[in-house]
């Protein structure tokens, strides 16, 4: 399964495509927070769409980890999109503001 992911670290309205293992693809919903590698750095992104197949000419990276229990509801995603249009700001910046209250615990302390 191919996932379309929005990253809050960028200041562009661009989504990226990642793939998952078939065993965990059924667990991933729209709005799910996932841990992935972007430009050789770990990032947290939000799944925007799920695709069964796409005709892409480039190699896709895999999702590192699904963050269980952290799902943005459809109403929140619609609010993020509305605020992006209303304020003429990139959707990734609005998403970054929404996610600023989440704190991921580091495995190394």
C-alpha positions in Angstrom: 0.0 0.0 0.0 1.2 3.5 -0.8 0.6 6.3 1.6 0.5 10.0 0.9 2.1 11.8 3.8 2.2 15.5 4.8 5.3 16.6 6.7 5.0 19.6 9.1 8.7 20.5 8.8 8.5 22.0 5.3 7.2 25.3 4.3 5.6 24.0 1.1 2.2 22.5 0.2 3.7 19.2 -1.0 3.0 15.7 0.0 5.3 12.7 -0.2 4.7 9.1 -1.0 5.8 6.2 1.2 5.1 2.5 1.3 4.3 0.1 4.1 4.5 -3.6 4.9 1.3 -5.4 4.0 1.0 -6.6 7.6 0.6 -3.1 9.1 -1.2 -1.4 6.1 -4.6 -2.4 7.5 -3.8 -0.6 10.9 -3.0 2.7 9.2 -5.9 5.2 8.9 -6.1 8.6 7.4 -4.9 11.1 10.0 -2.5 8.6 11.5 0.8 10.0 12.7 3.8 8.0 11.4 7.5 8.1 11.9 9.6 8.1 8.7 12.9 9.1 7.2 13.0 12.3 5.1 16.3 13.6 3.8 18.1 11.1 6.0 16.5 12.5 9.2 13.7 11.1 11.3 10.4 13.0 10.9 6.8 12.7 12.0 4.2 13.0 9.3 0.4 12.6 8.9 -1.2 10.2 6.5 -3.4 12.2 4.1 -4.4 9.5 1.6 -4.1 5.8 1.0 -3.5 4.4 -2.5 -3.5 0.8 -3.5 -1.5 1.4 -6.6 0.2 4.4 -8.3 2.3 4.6 -11.4 5.5 6.1 -9.9 8.8 6.0 -11.6 10.9 6.4 -8.5 11.7 4.1 -5.5 9.6 4.6 -2.4 10.9 4.6 1.1 9.1 2.7 3.9 7.4 4.0 6.9 9.6 3.4 10.0 6.9 3.2 12.6 3.2 3.8 13.1 2.6 6.0 16.2 -0.3 4.1 17.8 -3.0 6.0 19.4 -2.2 9.3 17.7 -4.8 9.9 15.0 -6.0 13.3 13.9 -9.8 13.1 13.2 -11.3 14.2 9.9 -12.7 17.3 11.5 -9.2 18.3 12.6 -7.8 17.7 9.1 -10.6 19.8 7.6 -9.8 22.6 10.1 -6.1 22.5 9.2 -7.1 22.8 5.5 -9.5 25.6 6.2 -7.0 27.6 8.2 -4.4 27.1 5.5 -6.8 28.6 2.9 -8.1 31.3 5.2 -4.6 32.5 6.3 -2.9 31.9 2.9 -0.3 29.8 4.7 1.1 26.5 3.6 -0.8 23.6 5.1 2.4 22.1 6.5 3.0 25.2 8.7 -0.6 25.0 10.1 0.0 21.3 10.7 3.2 22.1 12.5 1.3 24.4 14.8 -1.3 21.7 15.5 1.4 19.1 16.3 3.4 21.4 18.5 1.5 20.2 21.5 2.5 16.6 20.9 5.6 15.5 22.7 7.3 12.3 21.5 9.2 10.6 24.2 12.8 9.8 23.3 13.9 6.3 23.7 17.3 7.5 24.9 17.3 9.7 28.0 
